Amino acid sequence: MAPASSKTPAVEIEVDDRVVRLSSPDRVYFSERGETKRDLLDYYLSVGPGIVRALRERPCMLHRFPKGVDGPKVHQKRLPAGAPPWVQTVRLHFPRYGLHADELCVTHLADVAWAVQMSTVEFHPWNSRRADTEKPDEWRIDLDPMPDCPFDTVRRAAAVTHEVLDELGAVGWPKTSGGSGLHVYVRIDPQWGFSDVRRGALAFAREVERRMPDDVTTTWWRKDRSPSDLFVDYNQNARDHTIAAAYSVRGNARGTVSAPLRWDEVADVEPQDLTIATMPARFAELGDLHEGIDDAVFDFSALLEWADRDEREGAAVPPEPDAQ
């Protein structure tokens, strides 16, 4: 007689008006505390309005971990096979390679749930939307510490970032990266291409560097940076460069989250405390701290004027990322 199967049966979960089948719900995905695939889905359902707002209408690359985050990672541009008919996509073209990809385009929380069924832990959206994928509507400021850079430096750089944004009249929406850095997002009109947005992002980064010259760098080559530097990574605004969305879980054993913050939290935040175990209660109490982001659109032309000024004064123009 064959032994009984130890595989946990799949479960069907209703997400608004759609049903998602979740296989292997008891598979452990996060080894530090033992959260499972079902726990991961429950987390995303608990922050549903936030993760959908962060991903809505954006091409989205998926970081999948079929065996849990201690196992191999799959970087998935194209929508995995077997998607229900209600899951939508957006086609992206890559002329340099003569290729295209139909990427997930979230319009509904069930899309997120289905991606979790396909072992997605991290969601990495473009900073443009499918109405015109070549025109970003999101400027991303990535405060990316080198290995020996203390988090206190990241906090101070965030404070300077906030200061400069205030001077520009721009509203910045901070979040943890889910790792060792911080991100700040700013809405912009989708009227400039990626190269222009990257130029303006570099001009902003140089202003932060001027105000913290001993700690912050915009040096292009990693080998030329100090291990204690904080790099303001303007390259995250280049075409096809993505970072984890607000509310995205990160693929580590602790299950940290790229968590939206209030500005007054930045000075004391401990990113390692913001996990799939703690975020549901935080979201229930505070709601989506990025809720107003679509209503706070900044005139990005001011930064293009800064970029023109810097270049007239002899600032080097770094190569496009694909030229590395």
C-alpha positions in Angstrom: 0.0 0.0 0.0 1.4 3.4 -1.0 2.1 5.8 1.9 -0.2 8.7 2.4 1.0 11.9 0.8 2.5 14.4 3.2 1.9 17.2 0.7 -0.5 19.9 2.1 -3.6 20.2 -0.1 -4.1 23.3 -2.1 -6.6 25.9 -0.8 -8.9 28.2 -2.6 -8.9 31.8 -1.4 -11.5 34.4 -2.5 -9.9 37.7 -3.2 -12.7 40.2 -3.7 -14.6 38.7 -6.6 -11.9 36.3 -7.8 -10.7 32.9 -6.5 -7.0 32.1 -6.3 -5.8 28.5 -5.8 -2.8 28.4 -3.5 -0.7 25.2 -3.7 1.7 24.1 -0.9 0.3 26.7 1.6 2.4 25.2 4.4 5.7 25.4 2.7 8.1 27.4 4.8 9.3 30.5 2.9 11.0 32.5 5.7 13.3 30.4 7.9 13.9 32.8 10.7 10.4 32.5 12.2 9.0 29.9 10.0 6.4 31.9 8.0 4.8 29.9 5.1 3.6 30.6 1.7 0.1 31.1 3.2 1.5 33.6 5.6 3.1 35.5 2.7 -0.3 35.6 1.0 -2.0 36.7 4.2 0.5 39.5 4.5 -0.1 40.8 1.0 -3.9 40.6 1.6 -3.5 42.6 4.8 -1.7 45.5 3.0 -3.9 45.1 -0.1 -4.7 48.8 -0.9 -1.0 49.7 -0.4 0.6 47.1 -2.6 -2.0 47.6 -5.4 -1.4 51.4 -5.3 2.4 50.8 -5.6 2.0 48.4 -8.5 -1.1 49.6 -10.3 -0.7 49.7 -14.1 3.1 49.3 -14.0 5.1 46.7 -15.7 6.3 44.4 -12.9 9.2 42.0 -12.7 8.8 39.2 -10.3 11.4 37.7 -8.0 10.2 34.2 -7.4 11.5 31.7 -4.8 9.9 28.3 -5.6 11.5 26.6 -2.6 11.4 29.6 -0.2 13.8 32.4 0.2 16.7 30.1 1.2 16.5 28.5 -2.1 17.2 29.7 -5.7 15.7 32.9 -7.0 14.1 33.3 -10.4 14.0 36.8 -12.0 10.9 36.7 -14.1 10.2 39.4 -16.6 7.6 37.5 -18.7 4.3 36.5 -17.0 4.6 32.9 -15.8 2.5 30.4 -17.8 -0.9 29.4 -16.6 -2.2 32.8 -15.6 -6.0 33.1 -15.3 -7.7 35.2 -18.0 -8.2 38.1 -15.7 -4.5 38.7 -15.1 -3.4 41.5 -17.3 0.0 42.3 -18.9 1.8 45.1 -20.6 4.2 44.5 -23.5 7.7 46.0 -23.2 10.1 46.2 -26.1 13.9 45.9 -25.9 15.2 47.1 -29.3 18.8 46.5 -28.5 18.2 42.8 -28.3 15.2 42.6 -30.7 13.1 41.1 -27.9 9.9 41.9 -26.1 8.3 40.7 -22.8 4.7 40.7 -21.6 5.1 41.6 -17.9 2.5 41.4 -15.1 0.4 44.6 -14.9 -1.4 44.7 -11.6 -4.9 46.1 -11.6 -6.5 44.1 -8.8 -5.3 42.5 -5.5 -6.1 39.1 -6.9 -3.2 39.6 -9.4 -0.9 39.9 -6.4 -2.3 36.8 -4.8 -1.9 34.9 -8.1 1.7 36.0 -8.3 2.3 34.7 -4.7 0.8 31.4 -5.9 3.5 31.4 -8.5 6.1 31.8 -5.6 6.6 35.5 -6.0 8.1 37.1 -2.9 9.3 40.4 -4.3 7.5 42.8 -6.7 9.8 45.1 -8.8 7.7 47.6 -10.8 8.9 50.0 -13.5 8.6 53.7 -12.7 6.3 54.2 -15.7 2.8 52.9 -16.4 1.3 51.0 -19.3 -0.4 54.1 -20.9 3.1 55.1 -21.9 5.9 52.9 -20.7 8.6 55.2 -22.0 7.5 58.2 -19.9 8.1 57.7 -16.1 5.7 59.2 -13.7 7.8 58.4 -10.6 11.2 59.8 -9.7 13.1 57.5 -7.4 15.7 58.5 -4.9 17.7 55.5 -3.7 19.9 56.1 -0.7 22.2 53.1 -1.1 24.9 52.5 1.6 28.2 50.9 0.8 29.1 47.9 3.0 30.7 49.9 5.8 28.3 52.9 5.7 26.4 53.1 9.1 22.7 53.4 9.0 23.0 56.7 10.9 24.5 58.1 7.7 21.5 56.9 5.7 19.2 58.6 8.2 21.1 61.9 7.9 21.1 61.7 4.1 17.4 61.2 4.2 17.0 64.3 6.3 19.0 66.3 3.8 17.0 64.8 1.0 13.8 66.0 2.7 15.4 69.4 3.1 16.2 69.7 -0.6 12.8 68.4 -1.6 11.1 71.0 0.6 13.2 73.8 -1.1 12.1 72.5 -4.5 8.5 72.4 -3.4 8.4 68.6 -4.0 6.6 66.1 -1.8 8.7 63.0 -1.1 7.3 59.7 0.1 9.9 57.7 2.1 10.2 54.0 2.6 12.7 51.5 3.8 14.3 49.5 1.1 13.8 46.3 3.1 17.6 46.1 3.3 20.1 48.6 4.5 19.0 51.7 2.6 16.1 54.1 2.2 14.0 55.1 -0.8 12.1 58.3 -1.5 9.6 58.5 -4.3 8.3 61.7 -6.0 5.4 61.8 -8.5 6.1 63.7 -11.7 4.2 64.4 -15.0 4.9 61.6 -17.5 6.3 63.9 -20.1 10.0 63.1 -20.0 11.9 60.0 -21.1 14.1 57.9 -18.9 17.3 59.6 -19.9 15.9 63.0 -18.8 14.6 61.7 -15.5 18.0 60.1 -14.8 19.8 63.4 -15.6 17.5 65.3 -13.2 17.9 62.6 -10.6 21.7 62.9 -10.9 21.4 66.7 -10.5 19.5 66.2 -7.3 21.9 63.6 -6.0 24.8 66.0 -6.6 23.0 68.6 -4.4 22.8 66.1 -1.6 26.4 65.3 -2.1 27.4 69.0 -1.9 25.6 69.2 1.5 27.2 66.0 2.8 30.6 65.8 1.0 32.3 63.6 3.5 29.6 60.9 3.5 27.6 61.0 0.2 28.9 60.2 -3.3 27.6 60.2 -6.8 30.7 58.4 -8.1 29.7 56.2 -11.1 32.1 53.3 -10.6 31.6 51.2 -7.5 35.3 50.5 -7.3 36.0 54.2 -7.0 33.7 54.6 -3.9 34.8 54.3 -0.3 33.4 51.4 1.6 31.9 53.9 4.0 30.2 56.0 1.4 26.5 56.4 0.8 25.7 56.3 -2.9 22.7 58.3 -4.1 21.8 55.9 -6.9 20.3 58.0 -9.7 20.6 55.0 -12.0 17.4 53.5 -10.5 15.7 55.9 -12.9 17.2 54.4 -16.0 15.0 52.3 -18.4 14.3 48.8 -17.2 15.9 49.4 -13.7 13.6 48.4 -10.9 13.6 48.3 -7.2 11.2 46.7 -4.7 7.8 48.3 -4.5 6.4 49.9 -1.4 5.0 47.0 0.7 7.1 44.4 -1.2 8.5 41.7 1.0 12.2 41.1 0.5 13.8 37.7 -0.2 15.5 37.1 3.1 15.0 34.7 6.0 13.6 37.5 8.2 10.9 38.5 5.7 11.6 42.2 5.9 9.4 44.6 4.0 10.0 47.8 2.0 7.8 49.8 4.3 6.4 53.3 3.8 7.3 55.7 6.6 6.3 59.1 7.9 9.2 61.6 7.7 9.2 61.9 11.5 9.9 58.2 11.7 13.1 58.3 9.7 15.4 59.4 12.5 14.5 56.3 14.6 13.3 53.6 12.2 14.9 50.2 12.5 14.3 48.6 9.1 14.8 45.1 10.5 11.7 45.5 12.7 9.4 46.0 9.7 8.6 42.5 8.6 5.6 40.4 7.4 5.0 39.6 11.1 4.8 43.3 12.2 3.5 45.1 9.1 -0.2 43.9 9.1 -0.8 45.6 12.5 1.1 48.7 11.4 -1.0 48.9 8.3 -4.2 48.4 10.2 -3.3 51.2 12.5 -1.8 53.7 10.0 -3.3 52.8 6.7 -1.3 53.4 3.5 1.2 56.1 4.3 1.7 56.6 0.5 -2.0 57.1 -0.1 -1.7 60.7 -1.3 1.2 60.1 -3.7 -0.7 60.4 -6.9 -2.1 63.8 -6.0 1.4 65.4 -5.3 2.9 65.9 -8.7 6.2 67.8 -8.9 7.3 69.9 -11.9 10.4 68.0 -12.8 11.7 70.7 -15.2 13.3 72.4 -12.2 15.8 69.5 -11.9 16.5 69.5 -15.6 17.5 73.1 -15.2 19.9 72.0 -12.4 21.3 69.3 -14.7 21.9 71.9 -17.5 23.6 74.2 -15.0 25.9 71.4 -13.7 26.8 70.4 -17.3 27.6 74.0 -18.3 29.9 74.2 -15.2 31.8 71.1 -16.3 30.1 68.2 -14.4 30.9 64.9 -16.0 28.0 63.1 -17.8 28.2 59.5 -16.7 27.6 56.8 -19.3 24.2 55.2 -19.6 24.0 52.0 -17.5 24.1 49.6 -20.5 27.5 51.1 -21.4 29.1 49.7 -18.2 
